[in-house]
Amino acid sequence: MTNEGLRRTPLYEVAVAEGGRMAPFGGWEMPVQFEGIRSEHWAVRREVGLFDISHMGRIAISGAGGLAFLDSLLPARVRELTIGQMLYSPLCNEQGGCVDDLVVYRLADQEYLLVVNASRKPVDWQWITARAAGWSDVQIEDLSDEQGMVAVQGPQAAALVESLTGSASAALGYYRCAEMEIAGIPALLSRNGYTGEDGFEIMCPANQVAALWAKLRAAGARPCGLGARDTLRLEMGFCLYGSELNEQTTPLEAGLAWTLDLEKEANFVGAEALRAQRTAGGYRRLRGFRMLERGIPRPDYPVFDQRGEQVGVVTSGTHSPVLGEGIGLAYLQRGAQKIGTEVYIGMKSKRQPAVVVKLPFVPSAPKKD
């Protein structure tokens, strides 16, 4: 596969110099691994890993009408956000399907930031700006190219970041953000991540992100690629856009009902469809499963019940380094969704037994307030 036409983050040269194996991802040329996926996975679970996530999109929403606009755009509890607080939300279409999933930051009284998936940023930008056309008191700005972004994840992340910020980062609660200097570099620090471990995501000017990376590396963070990021998120049962989420899949199906405020007054996009689906019930649901025999499930593998009837399809699968066995996510029909249900994964010429389990697959360890 040619890499011609792929975009590169401000950390591309750094990743290559560190031995990163580069590959296409969401229109970008990104490091899939450095030392190896397994060792990087364990670095995050036991120590601290460092990821380049500069490819993520960053869209600023500001103005007197910003809150009302976001409240009408998103199904989440945007009005409950205090300054310095964040929330995770789907971005839905009129049918309730997921245009994307994103994180909302409230930076000031009339300032918000949306961090969106890299592959969906052009779609999101068009979607959001089209719906803001009638809002004269809302300003929208694409900050993606102005900023770099890294993630510092693992049980040693807090101590590492505190060594570069002083006590300011130690007071930061889960899903909270604050502007501060990190080793003299102006940055927006947030306590969140995509690995299930304690950690931070950091945005700073694009022309200073390489210096930030160097400071974090010198403090002990190990470089990690997208391969480990995927196995880490899968052990948590986190959704990945394009795998578990797409424009035909609703947050209710994806197990994201906890992100929704279907009773709020704002007539948000997708409200009618989501309320109707919730009332009707009986829809497919995303579930986790563990293989009972040796085998690694892959996307699009069929899932069968004990009678041999297909009851679902695998969306993501891997070999869990922590559990030492195959795990996966699948959309399952009613009757196969209950925890403890035995199912069979169609793997080429064989149907391998698996069991539906409660998520996450391994305990999560982020800092909670």
Contacts in CASP RR format, 6 or more apart in sequence:
PFRMAT RR
TARGET T0000
AUTHOR 0000-0000-0000
METHOD contacts of the structure
MODEL  1
MTNEGLRRTPLYEVAVAEGGRMAPFGGWEMPVQFEGIRSEHWAVRREVGL
FDISHMGRIAISGAGGLAFLDSLLPARVRELTIGQMLYSPLCNEQGGCVD
DLVVYRLADQEYLLVVNASRKPVDWQWITARAAGWSDVQIEDLSDEQGMV
AVQGPQAAALVESLTGSASAALGYYRCAEMEIAGIPALLSRNGYTGEDGF
EIMCPANQVAALWAKLRAAGARPCGLGARDTLRLEMGFCLYGSELNEQTT
PLEAGLAWTLDLEKEANFVGAEALRAQRTAGGYRRLRGFRMLERGIPRPD
YPVFDQRGEQVGVVTSGTHSPVLGEGIGLAYLQRGAQKIGTEVYIGMKSK
RQPAVVVKLPFVPSAPKKD
1 24 0 8 1.000
3 22 0 8 1.000
3 24 0 8 1.000
3 29 0 8 1.000
6 24 0 8 1.000
6 27 0 8 1.000
6 28 0 8 1.000
6 29 0 8 1.000
7 27 0 8 1.000
7 28 0 8 1.000
7 29 0 8 1.000
7 55 0 8 1.000
8 28 0 8 1.000
8 29 0 8 1.000
9 28 0 8 1.000
9 30 0 8 1.000
9 52 0 8 1.000
9 54 0 8 1.000
9 55 0 8 1.000
9 148 0 8 1.000
10 54 0 8 1.000
10 148 0 8 1.000
10 206 0 8 1.000
10 207 0 8 1.000
10 209 0 8 1.000
10 210 0 8 1.000
11 52 0 8 1.000
11 54 0 8 1.000
11 148 0 8 1.000
11 150 0 8 1.000
11 209 0 8 1.000
11 210 0 8 1.000
11 213 0 8 1.000
12 22 0 8 1.000
12 29 0 8 1.000
13 210 0 8 1.000
14 52 0 8 1.000
14 210 0 8 1.000
14 213 0 8 1.000
14 214 0 8 1.000
15 22 0 8 1.000
15 30 0 8 1.000
15 31 0 8 1.000
15 34 0 8 1.000
15 52 0 8 1.000
15 223 0 8 1.000
16 22 0 8 1.000
18 31 0 8 1.000
18 34 0 8 1.000
18 223 0 8 1.000
19 31 0 8 1.000
19 34 0 8 1.000
20 31 0 8 1.000
20 32 0 8 1.000
20 33 0 8 1.000
20 34 0 8 1.000
20 223 0 8 1.000
20 225 0 8 1.000
21 31 0 8 1.000
21 32 0 8 1.000
21 33 0 8 1.000
21 34 0 8 1.000
22 29 0 8 1.000
22 30 0 8 1.000
22 31 0 8 1.000
22 32 0 8 1.000
23 29 0 8 1.000
23 30 0 8 1.000
23 31 0 8 1.000
23 32 0 8 1.000
23 226 0 8 1.000
24 30 0 8 1.000
25 32 0 8 1.000
25 55 0 8 1.000
25 118 0 8 1.000
25 119 0 8 1.000
25 226 0 8 1.000
26 55 0 8 1.000
26 118 0 8 1.000
26 119 0 8 1.000
27 118 0 8 1.000
27 119 0 8 1.000
28 55 0 8 1.000
28 118 0 8 1.000
30 52 0 8 1.000
30 55 0 8 1.000
30 225 0 8 1.000
30 226 0 8 1.000
31 52 0 8 1.000
31 223 0 8 1.000
31 225 0 8 1.000
31 226 0 8 1.000
32 225 0 8 1.000
32 226 0 8 1.000
32 227 0 8 1.000
33 40 0 8 1.000
33 224 0 8 1.000
33 225 0 8 1.000
33 226 0 8 1.000
33 227 0 8 1.000
33 228 0 8 1.000
34 40 0 8 1.000
34 222 0 8 1.000
34 223 0 8 1.000
34 224 0 8 1.000
34 225 0 8 1.000
35 222 0 8 1.000
36 228 0 8 1.000
37 225 0 8 1.000
37 227 0 8 1.000
37 228 0 8 1.000
37 231 0 8 1.000
38 321 0 8 1.000
40 49 0 8 1.000
40 222 0 8 1.000
40 223 0 8 1.000
40 224 0 8 1.000
40 225 0 8 1.000
40 227 0 8 1.000
40 228 0 8 1.000
41 228 0 8 1.000
41 231 0 8 1.000
41 232 0 8 1.000
41 321 0 8 1.000
42 321 0 8 1.000
43 49 0 8 1.000
43 222 0 8 1.000
43 224 0 8 1.000
43 228 0 8 1.000
44 153 0 8 1.000
44 154 0 8 1.000
44 195 0 8 1.000
44 197 0 8 1.000
44 224 0 8 1.000
44 228 0 8 1.000
44 232 0 8 1.000
45 154 0 8 1.000
45 155 0 8 1.000
45 197 0 8 1.000
45 232 0 8 1.000
45 321 0 8 1.000
45 322 0 8 1.000
46 154 0 8 1.000
46 155 0 8 1.000
47 154 0 8 1.000
47 155 0 8 1.000
47 156 0 8 1.000
47 222 0 8 1.000
48 152 0 8 1.000
48 153 0 8 1.000
48 154 0 8 1.000
48 155 0 8 1.000
48 156 0 8 1.000
48 157 0 8 1.000
48 160 0 8 1.000
48 220 0 8 1.000
48 221 0 8 1.000
48 222 0 8 1.000
49 152 0 8 1.000
49 153 0 8 1.000
49 154 0 8 1.000
49 157 0 8 1.000
49 221 0 8 1.000
49 222 0 8 1.000
49 223 0 8 1.000
49 224 0 8 1.000
50 150 0 8 1.000
50 151 0 8 1.000
50 152 0 8 1.000
50 153 0 8 1.000
50 213 0 8 1.000
50 216 0 8 1.000
50 217 0 8 1.000
50 221 0 8 1.000
50 222 0 8 1.000
50 223 0 8 1.000
50 224 0 8 1.000
51 150 0 8 1.000
51 151 0 8 1.000
51 153 0 8 1.000
51 224 0 8 1.000
51 225 0 8 1.000
51 226 0 8 1.000
51 229 0 8 1.000
52 149 0 8 1.000
52 150 0 8 1.000
52 213 0 8 1.000
52 225 0 8 1.000
53 149 0 8 1.000
53 150 0 8 1.000
53 151 0 8 1.000
53 201 0 8 1.000
54 147 0 8 1.000
54 148 0 8 1.000
54 149 0 8 1.000
54 150 0 8 1.000
54 206 0 8 1.000
54 209 0 8 1.000
55 118 0 8 1.000
56 115 0 8 1.000
56 116 0 8 1.000
56 117 0 8 1.000
56 118 0 8 1.000
56 121 0 8 1.000
56 144 0 8 1.000
56 149 0 8 1.000
57 115 0 8 1.000
57 116 0 8 1.000
57 117 0 8 1.000
57 118 0 8 1.000
57 121 0 8 1.000
57 124 0 8 1.000
57 142 0 8 1.000
57 144 0 8 1.000
58 113 0 8 1.000
58 114 0 8 1.000
58 115 0 8 1.000
58 116 0 8 1.000
58 142 0 8 1.000
58 143 0 8 1.000
58 144 0 8 1.000
58 147 0 8 1.000
58 149 0 8 1.000
58 203 0 8 1.000
59 113 0 8 1.000
59 114 0 8 1.000
59 116 0 8 1.000
59 121 0 8 1.000
59 124 0 8 1.000
59 125 0 8 1.000
59 128 0 8 1.000
59 140 0 8 1.000
59 141 0 8 1.000
59 142 0 8 1.000
59 143 0 8 1.000
59 144 0 8 1.000
60 111 0 8 1.000
60 112 0 8 1.000
60 113 0 8 1.000
60 114 0 8 1.000
60 139 0 8 1.000
60 140 0 8 1.000
60 141 0 8 1.000
60 142 0 8 1.000
60 143 0 8 1.000
61 69 0 8 1.000
61 70 0 8 1.000
61 111 0 8 1.000
61 112 0 8 1.000
61 113 0 8 1.000
61 114 0 8 1.000
61 138 0 8 1.000
61 139 0 8 1.000
61 140 0 8 1.000
62 110 0 8 1.000
62 111 0 8 1.000
62 112 0 8 1.000
62 138 0 8 1.000
62 139 0 8 1.000
62 141 0 8 1.000
63 110 0 8 1.000
63 111 0 8 1.000
63 137 0 8 1.000
63 138 0 8 1.000
63 139 0 8 1.000
64 110 0 8 1.000
64 137 0 8 1.000
65 110 0 8 1.000
65 135 0 8 1.000
65 137 0 8 1.000
65 138 0 8 1.000
66 110 0 8 1.000
66 112 0 8 1.000
66 135 0 8 1.000
66 137 0 8 1.000
66 138 0 8 1.000
67 78 0 8 1.000
67 79 0 8 1.000
67 110 0 8 1.000
67 112 0 8 1.000
68 266 0 8 1.000
69 131 0 8 1.000
69 132 0 8 1.000
69 135 0 8 1.000
69 138 0 8 1.000
70 78 0 8 1.000
70 104 0 8 1.000
70 112 0 8 1.000
71 78 0 8 1.000
71 79 0 8 1.000
71 264 0 8 1.000
71 266 0 8 1.000
71 268 0 8 1.000
72 131 0 8 1.000
72 266 0 8 1.000
72 267 0 8 1.000
72 268 0 8 1.000
72 269 0 8 1.000
73 91 0 8 1.000
73 128 0 8 1.000
73 131 0 8 1.000
73 268 0 8 1.000
73 269 0 8 1.000
74 89 0 8 1.000
74 90 0 8 1.000
74 91 0 8 1.000
74 92 0 8 1.000
74 104 0 8 1.000
74 268 0 8 1.000
74 269 0 8 1.000
75 89 0 8 1.000
75 90 0 8 1.000
75 92 0 8 1.000
75 251 0 8 1.000
75 259 0 8 1.000
75 260 0 8 1.000
75 261 0 8 1.000
75 262 0 8 1.000
75 268 0 8 1.000
75 269 0 8 1.000
75 270 0 8 1.000
75 271 0 8 1.000
75 274 0 8 1.000
76 87 0 8 1.000
76 88 0 8 1.000
76 89 0 8 1.000
76 90 0 8 1.000
76 104 0 8 1.000
76 259 0 8 1.000
76 260 0 8 1.000
76 261 0 8 1.000
77 87 0 8 1.000
77 261 0 8 1.000
77 264 0 8 1.000
78 87 0 8 1.000
78 89 0 8 1.000
78 104 0 8 1.000
79 264 0 8 1.000
80 87 0 8 1.000
81 87 0 8 1.000
81 104 0 8 1.000
81 106 0 8 1.000
82 106 0 8 1.000
83 106 0 8 1.000
83 107 0 8 1.000
83 108 0 8 1.000
83 109 0 8 1.000
84 105 0 8 1.000
84 106 0 8 1.000
84 107 0 8 1.000
84 176 0 8 1.000
84 177 0 8 1.000
84 178 0 8 1.000
85 106 0 8 1.000
85 175 0 8 1.000
85 176 0 8 1.000
85 177 0 8 1.000
86 103 0 8 1.000
86 104 0 8 1.000
86 105 0 8 1.000
86 106 0 8 1.000
86 175 0 8 1.000
86 176 0 8 1.000
86 177 0 8 1.000
86 190 0 8 1.000
86 192 0 8 1.000
87 103 0 8 1.000
87 104 0 8 1.000
87 175 0 8 1.000
87 259 0 8 1.000
88 101 0 8 1.000
88 102 0 8 1.000
88 103 0 8 1.000
88 104 0 8 1.000
88 175 0 8 1.000
88 259 0 8 1.000
89 101 0 8 1.000
89 102 0 8 1.000
89 103 0 8 1.000
89 104 0 8 1.000
89 259 0 8 1.000
90 97 0 8 1.000
90 98 0 8 1.000
90 99 0 8 1.000
90 100 0 8 1.000
90 101 0 8 1.000
90 102 0 8 1.000
90 245 0 8 1.000
90 251 0 8 1.000
90 254 0 8 1.000
90 256 0 8 1.000
90 259 0 8 1.000
90 260 0 8 1.000
91 98 0 8 1.000
91 99 0 8 1.000
91 100 0 8 1.000
91 101 0 8 1.000
91 102 0 8 1.000
91 116 0 8 1.000
91 124 0 8 1.000
91 127 0 8 1.000
91 128 0 8 1.000
92 98 0 8 1.000
92 99 0 8 1.000
92 250 0 8 1.000
92 251 0 8 1.000
92 268 0 8 1.000
92 269 0 8 1.000
92 270 0 8 1.000
92 274 0 8 1.000
93 99 0 8 1.000
93 247 0 8 1.000
93 269 0 8 1.000
93 270 0 8 1.000
94 269 0 8 1.000
94 270 0 8 1.000
94 272 0 8 1.000
94 273 0 8 1.000
95 247 0 8 1.000
95 248 0 8 1.000
95 250 0 8 1.000
95 270 0 8 1.000
95 273 0 8 1.000
96 250 0 8 1.000
96 251 0 8 1.000
96 269 0 8 1.000
96 270 0 8 1.000
96 273 0 8 1.000
96 274 0 8 1.000
96 277 0 8 1.000
97 246 0 8 1.000
97 247 0 8 1.000
97 248 0 8 1.000
97 249 0 8 1.000
97 250 0 8 1.000
97 251 0 8 1.000
97 270 0 8 1.000
97 273 0 8 1.000
98 241 0 8 1.000
98 245 0 8 1.000
98 246 0 8 1.000
98 247 0 8 1.000
98 249 0 8 1.000
98 250 0 8 1.000
98 251 0 8 1.000
98 254 0 8 1.000
99 120 0 8 1.000
99 123 0 8 1.000
99 124 0 8 1.000
99 127 0 8 1.000
99 247 0 8 1.000
100 116 0 8 1.000
100 117 0 8 1.000
100 120 0 8 1.000
100 123 0 8 1.000
100 124 0 8 1.000
100 241 0 8 1.000
100 245 0 8 1.000
101 117 0 8 1.000
101 239 0 8 1.000
101 241 0 8 1.000
101 245 0 8 1.000
101 256 0 8 1.000
102 114 0 8 1.000
102 115 0 8 1.000
102 116 0 8 1.000
102 117 0 8 1.000
102 124 0 8 1.000
103 114 0 8 1.000
103 115 0 8 1.000
103 192 0 8 1.000
104 112 0 8 1.000
104 113 0 8 1.000
104 114 0 8 1.000
105 112 0 8 1.000
105 113 0 8 1.000
105 114 0 8 1.000
105 115 0 8 1.000
105 177 0 8 1.000
105 188 0 8 1.000
105 190 0 8 1.000
106 112 0 8 1.000
107 113 0 8 1.000
107 177 0 8 1.000
107 179 0 8 1.000
107 188 0 8 1.000
113 143 0 8 1.000
113 188 0 8 1.000
114 124 0 8 1.000
114 128 0 8 1.000
115 149 0 8 1.000
115 201 0 8 1.000
116 124 0 8 1.000
117 124 0 8 1.000
117 241 0 8 1.000
119 241 0 8 1.000
119 242 0 8 1.000
120 241 0 8 1.000
121 144 0 8 1.000
125 142 0 8 1.000
128 140 0 8 1.000
129 140 0 8 1.000
131 269 0 8 1.000
132 138 0 8 1.000
132 140 0 8 1.000
145 206 0 8 1.000
146 205 0 8 1.000
146 206 0 8 1.000
147 203 0 8 1.000
147 204 0 8 1.000
147 205 0 8 1.000
147 206 0 8 1.000
147 209 0 8 1.000
148 203 0 8 1.000
148 204 0 8 1.000
148 205 0 8 1.000
148 206 0 8 1.000
148 209 0 8 1.000
149 201 0 8 1.000
149 202 0 8 1.000
149 203 0 8 1.000
149 204 0 8 1.000
149 209 0 8 1.000
150 201 0 8 1.000
150 202 0 8 1.000
150 209 0 8 1.000
150 212 0 8 1.000
150 213 0 8 1.000
150 216 0 8 1.000
151 193 0 8 1.000
151 194 0 8 1.000
151 195 0 8 1.000
151 199 0 8 1.000
151 200 0 8 1.000
151 201 0 8 1.000
151 202 0 8 1.000
152 160 0 8 1.000
152 161 0 8 1.000
152 199 0 8 1.000
152 200 0 8 1.000
152 201 0 8 1.000
152 202 0 8 1.000
152 216 0 8 1.000
152 221 0 8 1.000
153 193 0 8 1.000
153 194 0 8 1.000
153 195 0 8 1.000
153 196 0 8 1.000
153 197 0 8 1.000
153 198 0 8 1.000
153 199 0 8 1.000
153 200 0 8 1.000
153 224 0 8 1.000
153 232 0 8 1.000
154 195 0 8 1.000
154 197 0 8 1.000
154 198 0 8 1.000
154 199 0 8 1.000
154 365 0 8 1.000
155 197 0 8 1.000
155 198 0 8 1.000
155 365 0 8 1.000
157 197 0 8 1.000
157 198 0 8 1.000
157 199 0 8 1.000
157 200 0 8 1.000
157 221 0 8 1.000
158 169 0 8 1.000
158 170 0 8 1.000
158 198 0 8 1.000
158 199 0 8 1.000
158 367 0 8 1.000
160 216 0 8 1.000
160 219 0 8 1.000
160 220 0 8 1.000
160 221 0 8 1.000
161 169 0 8 1.000
161 182 0 8 1.000
161 189 0 8 1.000
161 199 0 8 1.000
161 200 0 8 1.000
162 169 0 8 1.000
162 170 0 8 1.000
163 219 0 8 1.000
164 182 0 8 1.000
164 183 0 8 1.000
164 215 0 8 1.000
164 216 0 8 1.000
164 219 0 8 1.000
165 180 0 8 1.000
165 181 0 8 1.000
165 182 0 8 1.000
165 183 0 8 1.000
165 189 0 8 1.000
168 178 0 8 1.000
168 180 0 8 1.000
169 180 0 8 1.000
169 189 0 8 1.000
169 200 0 8 1.000
172 178 0 8 1.000
172 189 0 8 1.000
172 190 0 8 1.000
172 191 0 8 1.000
172 200 0 8 1.000
173 191 0 8 1.000
173 367 0 8 1.000
173 369 0 8 1.000
174 191 0 8 1.000
174 192 0 8 1.000
174 366 0 8 1.000
174 367 0 8 1.000
174 368 0 8 1.000
174 369 0 8 1.000
175 190 0 8 1.000
175 191 0 8 1.000
175 192 0 8 1.000
176 190 0 8 1.000
176 191 0 8 1.000
177 188 0 8 1.000
177 189 0 8 1.000
177 190 0 8 1.000
177 191 0 8 1.000
178 188 0 8 1.000
178 189 0 8 1.000
179 186 0 8 1.000
179 187 0 8 1.000
179 188 0 8 1.000
179 189 0 8 1.000
180 187 0 8 1.000
180 189 0 8 1.000
181 187 0 8 1.000
182 189 0 8 1.000
182 202 0 8 1.000
182 204 0 8 1.000
182 212 0 8 1.000
182 215 0 8 1.000
183 211 0 8 1.000
183 212 0 8 1.000
183 215 0 8 1.000
185 204 0 8 1.000
185 205 0 8 1.000
185 208 0 8 1.000
185 211 0 8 1.000
185 212 0 8 1.000
185 215 0 8 1.000
186 204 0 8 1.000
186 205 0 8 1.000
186 208 0 8 1.000
187 202 0 8 1.000
187 203 0 8 1.000
187 204 0 8 1.000
187 212 0 8 1.000
188 202 0 8 1.000
188 203 0 8 1.000
188 204 0 8 1.000
189 200 0 8 1.000
189 201 0 8 1.000
189 202 0 8 1.000
190 200 0 8 1.000
190 201 0 8 1.000
190 202 0 8 1.000
191 198 0 8 1.000
191 199 0 8 1.000
191 200 0 8 1.000
191 366 0 8 1.000
191 367 0 8 1.000
192 199 0 8 1.000
192 200 0 8 1.000
192 201 0 8 1.000
192 366 0 8 1.000
193 199 0 8 1.000
193 200 0 8 1.000
193 201 0 8 1.000
193 366 0 8 1.000
194 229 0 8 1.000
194 232 0 8 1.000
194 233 0 8 1.000
194 238 0 8 1.000
195 229 0 8 1.000
195 232 0 8 1.000
195 233 0 8 1.000
195 236 0 8 1.000
196 232 0 8 1.000
196 233 0 8 1.000
196 235 0 8 1.000
196 236 0 8 1.000
196 238 0 8 1.000
196 360 0 8 1.000
196 364 0 8 1.000
196 365 0 8 1.000
196 366 0 8 1.000
197 232 0 8 1.000
197 364 0 8 1.000
197 365 0 8 1.000
197 366 0 8 1.000
198 365 0 8 1.000
198 366 0 8 1.000
198 367 0 8 1.000
199 366 0 8 1.000
199 367 0 8 1.000
202 212 0 8 1.000
204 212 0 8 1.000
217 223 0 8 1.000
230 240 0 8 1.000
230 316 0 8 1.000
230 318 0 8 1.000
231 318 0 8 1.000
231 319 0 8 1.000
231 320 0 8 1.000
231 321 0 8 1.000
233 240 0 8 1.000
234 316 0 8 1.000
234 317 0 8 1.000
234 318 0 8 1.000
234 320 0 8 1.000
234 327 0 8 1.000
234 328 0 8 1.000
234 329 0 8 1.000
234 361 0 8 1.000
235 320 0 8 1.000
235 322 0 8 1.000
235 323 0 8 1.000
235 327 0 8 1.000
235 360 0 8 1.000
235 361 0 8 1.000
235 362 0 8 1.000
236 359 0 8 1.000
236 360 0 8 1.000
236 361 0 8 1.000
236 362 0 8 1.000
236 364 0 8 1.000
237 288 0 8 1.000
237 329 0 8 1.000
237 359 0 8 1.000
237 360 0 8 1.000
237 361 0 8 1.000
239 245 0 8 1.000
239 254 0 8 1.000
239 256 0 8 1.000
239 286 0 8 1.000
239 329 0 8 1.000
240 316 0 8 1.000
243 299 0 8 1.000
243 315 0 8 1.000
243 316 0 8 1.000
243 329 0 8 1.000
244 254 0 8 1.000
244 286 0 8 1.000
244 315 0 8 1.000
244 316 0 8 1.000
244 329 0 8 1.000
245 254 0 8 1.000
249 331 0 8 1.000
250 273 0 8 1.000
250 274 0 8 1.000
250 277 0 8 1.000
250 283 0 8 1.000
251 257 0 8 1.000
251 259 0 8 1.000
251 260 0 8 1.000
251 274 0 8 1.000
252 260 0 8 1.000
252 274 0 8 1.000
252 277 0 8 1.000
252 278 0 8 1.000
252 283 0 8 1.000
253 283 0 8 1.000
253 284 0 8 1.000
253 285 0 8 1.000
253 286 0 8 1.000
253 331 0 8 1.000
254 286 0 8 1.000
255 285 0 8 1.000
255 286 0 8 1.000
257 278 0 8 1.000
260 274 0 8 1.000
262 271 0 8 1.000
262 274 0 8 1.000
262 275 0 8 1.000
262 278 0 8 1.000
277 283 0 8 1.000
282 334 0 8 1.000
283 334 0 8 1.000
284 312 0 8 1.000
284 331 0 8 1.000
284 332 0 8 1.000
284 333 0 8 1.000
284 334 0 8 1.000
285 331 0 8 1.000
285 332 0 8 1.000
285 337 0 8 1.000
286 315 0 8 1.000
286 329 0 8 1.000
286 330 0 8 1.000
286 331 0 8 1.000
286 332 0 8 1.000
287 329 0 8 1.000
287 330 0 8 1.000
287 331 0 8 1.000
287 332 0 8 1.000
287 336 0 8 1.000
287 337 0 8 1.000
287 356 0 8 1.000
287 359 0 8 1.000
288 327 0 8 1.000
288 328 0 8 1.000
288 329 0 8 1.000
288 330 0 8 1.000
288 356 0 8 1.000
288 357 0 8 1.000
288 359 0 8 1.000
288 361 0 8 1.000
289 297 0 8 1.000
289 303 0 8 1.000
289 327 0 8 1.000
289 328 0 8 1.000
289 329 0 8 1.000
289 330 0 8 1.000
289 343 0 8 1.000
289 345 0 8 1.000
289 354 0 8 1.000
289 355 0 8 1.000
289 356 0 8 1.000
289 357 0 8 1.000
290 323 0 8 1.000
290 325 0 8 1.000
290 326 0 8 1.000
290 327 0 8 1.000
290 328 0 8 1.000
290 354 0 8 1.000
290 355 0 8 1.000
290 357 0 8 1.000
290 361 0 8 1.000
291 297 0 8 1.000
291 325 0 8 1.000
291 326 0 8 1.000
291 327 0 8 1.000
291 345 0 8 1.000
291 352 0 8 1.000
291 353 0 8 1.000
291 354 0 8 1.000
292 342 0 8 1.000
292 352 0 8 1.000
292 353 0 8 1.000
292 354 0 8 1.000
292 355 0 8 1.000
293 352 0 8 1.000
293 353 0 8 1.000
294 325 0 8 1.000
295 319 0 8 1.000
295 326 0 8 1.000
295 347 0 8 1.000
295 352 0 8 1.000
296 317 0 8 1.000
296 318 0 8 1.000
296 319 0 8 1.000
296 326 0 8 1.000
297 314 0 8 1.000
297 317 0 8 1.000
297 318 0 8 1.000
297 326 0 8 1.000
297 327 0 8 1.000
297 328 0 8 1.000
297 330 0 8 1.000
297 345 0 8 1.000
297 347 0 8 1.000
297 354 0 8 1.000
298 314 0 8 1.000
298 317 0 8 1.000
298 347 0 8 1.000
299 314 0 8 1.000
299 315 0 8 1.000
299 316 0 8 1.000
299 317 0 8 1.000
300 313 0 8 1.000
300 314 0 8 1.000
301 313 0 8 1.000
301 314 0 8 1.000
301 345 0 8 1.000
301 346 0 8 1.000
301 347 0 8 1.000
302 310 0 8 1.000
302 312 0 8 1.000
302 313 0 8 1.000
302 314 0 8 1.000
302 345 0 8 1.000
302 346 0 8 1.000
303 310 0 8 1.000
303 311 0 8 1.000
303 312 0 8 1.000
303 313 0 8 1.000
303 314 0 8 1.000
303 330 0 8 1.000
303 332 0 8 1.000
303 336 0 8 1.000
303 343 0 8 1.000
303 344 0 8 1.000
303 345 0 8 1.000
303 346 0 8 1.000
303 354 0 8 1.000
304 310 0 8 1.000
304 311 0 8 1.000
304 343 0 8 1.000
304 344 0 8 1.000
304 345 0 8 1.000
304 346 0 8 1.000
304 351 0 8 1.000
305 311 0 8 1.000
305 335 0 8 1.000
305 336 0 8 1.000
305 343 0 8 1.000
305 344 0 8 1.000
306 342 0 8 1.000
306 343 0 8 1.000
306 344 0 8 1.000
308 344 0 8 1.000
308 351 0 8 1.000
311 332 0 8 1.000
311 333 0 8 1.000
311 335 0 8 1.000
311 336 0 8 1.000
311 343 0 8 1.000
312 330 0 8 1.000
312 331 0 8 1.000
312 332 0 8 1.000
312 333 0 8 1.000
312 336 0 8 1.000
313 330 0 8 1.000
313 331 0 8 1.000
314 328 0 8 1.000
314 329 0 8 1.000
314 330 0 8 1.000
314 345 0 8 1.000
315 328 0 8 1.000
315 329 0 8 1.000
315 330 0 8 1.000
315 331 0 8 1.000
316 328 0 8 1.000
316 329 0 8 1.000
317 326 0 8 1.000
317 327 0 8 1.000
317 328 0 8 1.000
317 329 0 8 1.000
318 326 0 8 1.000
318 327 0 8 1.000
318 328 0 8 1.000
319 325 0 8 1.000
319 326 0 8 1.000
319 327 0 8 1.000
320 326 0 8 1.000
320 327 0 8 1.000
320 361 0 8 1.000
320 362 0 8 1.000
322 361 0 8 1.000
322 362 0 8 1.000
323 361 0 8 1.000
323 362 0 8 1.000
327 361 0 8 1.000
332 343 0 8 1.000
332 356 0 8 1.000
335 341 0 8 1.000
336 343 0 8 1.000
336 356 0 8 1.000
337 356 0 8 1.000
338 356 0 8 1.000
339 356 0 8 1.000
339 357 0 8 1.000
339 358 0 8 1.000
340 355 0 8 1.000
340 356 0 8 1.000
340 357 0 8 1.000
341 355 0 8 1.000
341 356 0 8 1.000
342 353 0 8 1.000
342 354 0 8 1.000
342 355 0 8 1.000
342 356 0 8 1.000
343 353 0 8 1.000
343 354 0 8 1.000
343 355 0 8 1.000
343 356 0 8 1.000
344 351 0 8 1.000
344 352 0 8 1.000
344 353 0 8 1.000
344 354 0 8 1.000
345 351 0 8 1.000
345 352 0 8 1.000
345 353 0 8 1.000
345 354 0 8 1.000
346 352 0 8 1.000
END
